[in-house]
Amino acid sequence: MKLIIAIVQDEDAPGLIEDLTEEEYRVTKLASTGGFLKSGNTTLLIGVEDEQVDNVLNIIEDTCKTREITTSLMTVTMPGDTYIPYPLDVKIGGATIFILDVEKYIRV
């Protein structure tokens, strides 16, 4: 048995949860933040049998697409603490996935 930990963008989470539950996978949702933009993320815990891992990964890949946005970071560029916005193209979306072996699974 495996535990899949998928960290996805908040906007991708509802569709991914729906797709996974349609395929009868159990999903636990945790709110989280972090990353370069400190944007909202959702961490999903998905417990599956070894032979189901590839199917879950395919669902995640199909649902969580990478996209590019333009954001402005505030940078100090002038003496005297003058702040000038600097536009920056950043890729967001996709997923960060960890797959762990499960030593024991108990459902009460």
N, C-alpha and C positions, 0 to 999 in steps of 0.2 A: 504494500500500500504506500501511496505517496501523498504528501501535503504540498499543494501548489499555492504559493503566495504570489499574487499578482497585484502590482501597484499600478493603478491606471488613473487617468485624469478624471475629475469629477463628472465632466460632461459625457464621458464614455461609459461610466459605471452603470447607469440604469439599463441601457441597451445590452450590455454584457451580462448583467445579472439575469435579465429576461431570457437571453439566448441560452445561458447555462441551465436555468431552471426548466426551460422547455425541453431540454435534453435530459432532464431529471437528475442533474447534479445538484448537490447541496452546497450552498454558498453562505459564508459568514462575511458580513461587510463591516469594515472598520474605517472610520474617518481618520485621515492623516494629512499632514502638510509637509512640505520640504521641497528640495530641489532648488534649481537656479533662481526661479521666479517666486519661490515661496508660495506657489499656487496650491489650490485645493486638490488633494489626491484622495483616492479611495483605495484601501488595501483589502483585497478579497482573499479569504482562506477557503480552499477547495480541496476536500479530501476525496481521492479517487483510487481505484485499483490500478496497478501498474499498466495494464493494457489500455486504460482509458486516457492516459496522459497525453498522447498525441492528438486525440480528438479534442480535448480541452484546449490544448495549445493552438489548434487550428481555429477554434471558436474565438479565442482571445485575439489572434492575429487578424481574423476577418472583421472583428468589431472595433478594435482599437487602432485606428489609423493615425499615422503621423501627419501633422499639418504644420504649416509655417505661419507665424504671426509676427507683426512688427510691434515692438514695445520701445518705450524710451526709458533709458537708465539715466539717473542723475549723476553727472560726473563733475569733479572739480577741475576746471580747465584754466581758470584765471586766478591770479594772486588776489587775496582779499576774500576768499571763500565765495566767489561768484559761481553759481551753479548754472550750467547750460545743459538742456536735455539733449541726449544723444540717441538717435533712433538705432535700433538693433533688431535684425531679423533672427528669430529664435524658433527652432523646431520644438513642437510640443506634441503630446499624444503618445501613441504607442503604449508599451507596457514594459515594466521591469518585472521579471519573473524569477522566482526561486523555487526549486523543486527539492523537497526533503524526503528522506526515507522516514516512514512512520514505524516506530518500534511496536506500538500497541495502540489499538483503537477501541474505545469503549463508548457505547451510546446508552444513556440511562433513560 
